[in-house]
Amino acid sequence: MRRRVFPTVALVAVVMGAGCNQSVIPGTAVPAAPVAPGTNVPVGQVSPGVQAAPVDPAVNAANKAQYEKSVAQSALERAHTQIKDKYGAQKVAVVVVEGVPGPEADADHYIERKIFKAAYADYEAGQKSAQAQTEANRKAAEEKAASENSGFGMVWYRYKAVRSDVPYPQVSGGAASPGRHVYYTGPVSDLQAFAGRLKFGNVLSTDPNSRVVTVQSFIPSPIPDIDEEELYIQHGKENVLTVDISNAEGDADRVSYFLETQLKECQPDGGLIVVGPRVLSPGKFRAFVAPVKDLNDFTARITFGSIADLDVPNRKLAVNSQIPADLPKRPTPAELAEMRREEREGDERPKKGETEVDWAIRVLKKGDESWSVKKVLKALATMEADPDRLNDVSDALTDWATTSKWTWHNSKDLFAAMDTWSTEKSVRYLVAQLNESGWDKGAIVRVLAKHPSEAAARGVATVMTDRSHAVAASTALRDMGPVAEDTVLKLAQDQHASMRIEAYDILRTIGTKKSVPKLKGNLSKEKDKVIRDNLRSVIEDIETRLATEGDSPFKVK
């Protein structure tokens, strides 16, 4: 993996010192006037077309060094002014680091990351505080709305979202002179607390007036790899695994990219951070991987070679790799951006080589991505159900429906998908929702009618007492045919005459020979002549139908 950096913003600004030709950076000396390399003429004083007098090599080298120093000084001045303009003078911290070892570029990268981390703590705290206040506002609004609405159904409420007033931090600066680095960062409100978070040296002084923190570096040489160090800080030594890979011949960058992707795939659900792999010598690489809790499980997933050695106490793994001959190039920044875009939008359509069914199951298992799930539900509803994947899809639908906070909002599409991919499990789920408030029971009943079963019939029968959906329930029981007969015969024993009349009428359509003796038994119980006459008519219709058609028109679907 290429070296990761905390996101920072490059700073460019033009600075004019007040009352002098050069401003002084805290922690540095005023440089002498720069000269153009190869001349004794100060910068800006060489006349066009005039050849400056040549100097000897020693003088030229000194001039060049002085010139480069002046350019570095100017860059630091611009960085300082930019940070002050962005955050205000009282929100800027100037960090002067003494005793910095080389190489200069490695030290600069290491220190800048450490300073950013110290500044980021305030931003992170601000974000968490805003989130906590937002959630408190939401709960308060929800409780108030619930107390003011004693009815059934959904309760709507508004609440205020709180945004943090702590801006994203920024760090700029670098080497000011050999062994001394100067950095500017903001926003920093509490300078003392910020200084206490600088973990790369001893804080020699903190000046609240100049906002300067002076640090004596204790960075060892060679300079540690900041990414490797962060793995140990974030995950603990006990969760970091060192992987040494041999026999990895080929283009170093292609091999490194291949090994990085292979290592990341050793944890199926993702989440592994890989530092490296970096070249140790030709054909040999080293990588650091975290968090790895189960070493045996991790090594069992290695597919790019064989295990040469596993040192459990020291958490080191050696792999003899088998590198394919044709390795892909590491993606360019543009290609990486496209890959990230596809990853962000990956839930909205199948990935390359992924079937629609696998895509749907993946998104449903992933959880609460409302827009992606809506697209999945619509797609499932219009597919032709694959018998070999029926249970897989139905299980994913039901599991999502029972755990998601977006189920009610997507109920129409959910019921349509369950209609297409119906199983006993999905029917049980739909029946259970008939006992919950706020659902479109009519829509559920219509789906259950298409998938007749005794369980579905019993569920639909519970809606017969609901005036809003009684007609839909009665129609559904008719559509189910004889599978609903036992349920309707129980309704025919109801204490309410209106329910018995409706049950008799349903049995006129779906009743089999099982219904005839039971309905005849009801004749003596019905006191109302009109109801009794209607019941005789029902029995006659059933007997006539059975004599001419039998039960064949009502075979269970």
C-alpha positions, 0 to 999 in steps of 0.5 A, spaced: 500 500 500 502 506 498 503 511 504 497 514 507 496 521 509 491 524 513 487 529 509 490 536 509 490 542 504 495 545 500 496 552 503 498 558 498 498 565 500 502 571 498 505 575 505 507 582 506 511 584 512 508 590 516 514 595 516 519 591 513 521 587 507 521 580 510 517 577 516 520 573 521 517 566 523 517 564 530 522 560 532 527 561 526 532 567 524 531 572 519 535 570 513 540 574 509 537 577 502 537 571 497 541 571 491 540 568 484 544 561 483 550 562 479 551 570 480 552 575 486 546 579 484 540 579 489 534 576 486 530 581 482 536 586 481 539 582 474 537 587 469 534 584 462 540 582 457 545 584 462 550 578 464 552 577 471 559 576 473 561 569 474 563 567 481 567 561 483 564 554 484 565 555 492 561 562 492 556 559 487 555 553 492 554 558 498 549 562 494 545 556 492 544 554 499 542 561 501 537 562 496 534 555 497 534 557 504 530 564 503 525 560 498 524 555 504 523 561 509 518 564 504 514 558 504 514 558 511 511 565 511 506 564 506 504 558 510 503 562 517 499 567 514 495 562 510 493 559 517 492 565 521 487 568 515 483 562 515 482 561 523 485 567 526 491 569 530 488 566 537 486 559 534 493 558 531 499 554 534 506 554 531 510 548 533 518 549 533 521 542 533 528 541 535 533 536 534 529 533 528 533 527 525 534 525 517 532 524 512 528 530 512 522 528 507 521 522 512 521 526 518 517 532 515 512 526 513 512 523 520 511 530 524 506 533 520 502 527 521 503 527 529 501 534 529 495 533 525 493 528 529 493 532 535 489 538 532 484 533 529 482 531 537 478 538 537 475 537 531 473 530 533 470 532 539 466 537 536 463 532 531 461 528 537 458 533 541 454 535 535 452 528 534 450 527 541 446 534 541 442 532 535 440 525 538 438 529 544 434 534 540 431 528 536 429 524 542 426 530 546 422 531 539 420 524 539 417 524 546 414 530 546 410 528 539 408 521 542 405 525 548 401 529 544 398 524 540 395 518 543 392 515 537 395 510 532 399 510 526 405 514 525 407 520 529 411 525 525 416 530 529 421 535 527 428 536 531 434 541 530 440 538 527 446 541 531 453 542 527 459 543 530 463 550 530 470 547 530 473 547 523 477 541 520 484 542 522 490 544 517 497 543 518 503 546 513 510 548 514 516 543 514 524 544 515 526 551 516 534 549 517 538 543 518 535 539 525 529 544 526 522 544 523 517 549 524 509 547 523 503 552 523 496 548 525 489 550 526 484 551 529 487 550 536 483 553 542 487 550 548 494 551 546 496 547 553 492 541 551 494 541 544 501 541 546 500 535 551 497 531 545 504 532 541 507 525 542 513 525 538 518 529 543 518 533 550 515 539 550 520 545 552 516 551 552 509 553 551 508 561 550 500 563 550 502 570 547 506 568 541 502 561 540 509 557 540 510 550 542 517 548 542 518 541 542 525 537 543 524 531 538 525 524 541 524 521 534 529 515 533 533 514 527 531 511 522 525 514 522 519 510 524 514 508 519 508 513 521 503 508 518 506 502 521 506 506 528 499 508 527 497 500 527 500 499 533 497 505 536 490 504 534 489 496 534 494 494 540 500 490 538 496 484 540 492 485 534 498 487 529 500 481 524 507 482 520 507 478 514 514 476 510 513 474 503 518 471 499 518 468 492 515 474 490 518 476 483 516 481 478 515 488 477 515 490 484 509 495 484 505 490 481 507 485 486 506 489 492 499 491 489 497 484 488 499 482 495 495 488 498 489 486 495 490 479 497 491 480 504 485 484 505 481 479 502 483 474 508 477 478 512 471 476 508 467 482 511 473 487 510 475 492 515 483 490 514 488 495 514 494 493 510 501 497 511 505 495 505 507 490 502 514 494 502 520 491 498 525 488 503 530 485 497 528 482 490 523 478 491 521 479 498 516 483 501 514 485 508 507 487 510 503 489 517 496 487 517 491 489 523 486 488 526 488 480 526 485 477 532 485 469 530 491 467 527 489 461 525 483 463 521 487 468 518 492 464 515 487 459 513 484 464 508 491 465 505 490 463 497 496 466 494 502 461 497 503 456 502 505 458 509 512 457 511 512 459 518 507 462 523 510 465 530 504 466 534 508 469 540 511 474 536 505 475 531 509 473 525 507 470 519 512 467 513 509 466 506 512 462 500 508 466 495 505 464 488 505 470 484 501 470 477 504 471 471 500 477 468 499 482 474 494 488 473 497 495 474 496 499 480 490 503 479 492 511 477 489 516 482 483 517 476 482 510 476 482 509 484 477 515 484 472 511 479 473 505 483 471 509 489 465 512 486 463 505 484 464 502 491 459 508 493 454 507 488 455 499 488 449 498 492 445 501 487 446 496 481 450 489 481 457 489 481 461 487 475 460 479 475 455 479 480 448 477 479 441 481 480 439 476 486 446 476 489 446 484 489 439 484 492 441 479 498 448 483 499 444 490 499 439 487 504 444 484 509 448 490 509 442 494 512 439 500 512 441 504 506 434 506 504 435 508 497 439 502 495 434 497 498 428 501 495 431 499 488 433 492 490 425 491 492 423 494 486 428 489 482 426 483 486 418 484 485 419 484 477 424 478 477 422 471 475 423 468 482 429 462 481 426 456 485 434 455 487 434 461 490 427 462 493 429 461 500 435 465 500 432 471 497 426 470 502 430 469 508 434 476 506 427 480 505 424 477 512 431 478 516 431 485 513 424 487 514 424 485 521 431 489 523 430 495 519 428 502 521 426 503 514 421 497 513 414 501 514 417 507 509 418 501 504 412 497 505 409 497 498 415 495 495 417 490 500 410 486 500 411 486 492 418 483 493 415 478 498 409 476 493 414 474 488 419 471 492 414 468 497 415 462 502 412 460 509 417 464 512 415 470 508 408 468 509 409 468 517 412 475 517 406 478 513 401 474 518 404 477 524 404 484 521 396 484 520 396 484 528 401 491 528 398 498 527 400 503 521 400 497 516 396 497 510 393 491 511 389 491 505 396 490 501 398 484 506 391 481 505 392 481 497 399 478 497 397 473 502 391 471 497 396 469 492 399 464 496 394 460 499 395 456 506 392 455 512 397 460 516 395 465 511 388 464 511 388 464 519 391 471 518 387 474 513 381 471 518 383 476 523 382 482 519 374 480 518 373 484 524 376 490 521 371 494 517 376 498 513 379 491 510 373 486 511 371 486 504 378 485 502 379 479 507 373 476 505 375 476 497 382 473 499 379 467 503 375 466 497 381 467 492 384 462 497 379 456 495 378 450 500 385 451 503 381 456 507 375 452 508 377 450 516 378 457 517 371 460 514 368 454 518 370 457 524 367 464 522 361 460 521 360 459 528 361 466 530 357 469 535 355 475 531 350 474 525 353 478 520 360 474 521 356 468 520 352 470 514 359 472 511 362 466 512 356 462 509 357 466 503 364 465 502 363 457 503 358 458 498 364 459 493 369 454 496 366 449 501 367 442 499 363 436 502 366 437 509 362 443 509 355 440 508 354 437 514 357 442 519 352 447 515 346 443 516 348 443 523 347 450 524 340 450 521 337 448 527 341 454 531 340 460 526 333 463 530 333 468 524 328 465 518 332 470 513 339 467 515 336 460 516 333 461 508 340 464 506 344 458 509 339 453 506 341 456 499 348 456 501 348 448 502 344 447 496 349 451 492 355 447 495 351 440 493 349 442 486 356 444 485 359 438 488 355 434 484 356 437 477 364 439 478 366 436 484 372 439 488 376 440 482 375 447 480 378 449 487 384 445 487 390 448 492 394 452 487 
